[in-house]
Amino acid sequence: MTEYKQCIVTRDDLKLSKGKLAVQVAHAAVTASDFADKKERDAWMKDG
């Protein structure tokens, strides 16, 4: 299985609350996983 790493960079000039920033980061992470190779994603989901 290919090893992946993810880095999500945020901007502090947007003045989002910590909660809203956390939600946006979570959305970005989920969206990125949706674009991942299906076979790799399914293997990752199976392994937990």
C-alpha positions as CSV (number, residue, x, y, z in Angstrom):
1,M,0.0,0.0,0.0
2,T,1.3,3.5,-0.9
3,E,2.0,5.7,2.1
4,Y,0.4,9.1,2.0
5,K,0.8,12.2,4.2
6,Q,-1.5,15.2,4.3
7,C,-0.8,18.7,5.3
8,I,-3.6,21.3,5.5
9,V,-2.5,24.9,5.6
10,T,-4.8,27.6,7.0
11,R,-4.8,31.3,6.8
12,D,-5.1,33.3,10.0
13,D,-6.2,36.5,8.2
14,L,-9.7,34.9,7.7
15,K,-10.5,35.5,11.3
16,L,-12.4,32.2,11.7
17,S,-13.3,31.0,15.2
18,K,-11.4,27.8,16.3
19,G,-14.6,25.8,15.8
20,K,-15.3,27.0,12.3
21,L,-11.6,26.6,11.4
22,A,-11.8,23.0,12.7
23,V,-14.9,22.3,10.6
24,Q,-13.2,23.7,7.4
25,V,-10.1,21.6,8.0
26,A,-12.2,18.5,8.5
27,H,-14.1,19.2,5.3
28,A,-10.8,19.6,3.4
29,A,-9.5,16.3,4.8
30,V,-12.6,14.4,3.8
31,T,-12.7,16.0,0.3
32,A,-9.0,15.1,-0.2
33,S,-9.7,11.5,0.8
34,D,-12.6,11.4,-1.8
35,F,-10.1,12.3,-4.5
36,A,-7.7,9.5,-3.4
37,D,-7.3,6.3,-5.4
38,K,-10.4,4.2,-4.7
39,K,-8.3,1.0,-4.1
40,E,-6.0,2.8,-1.7
41,R,-8.9,4.5,0.1
42,D,-10.8,1.2,0.5
43,A,-7.7,-0.5,1.9
44,W,-7.2,2.3,4.4
45,M,-10.9,2.2,5.4
46,K,-10.6,-1.6,5.9
47,D,-7.5,-1.3,8.1
48,G,-9.1,1.4,10.2
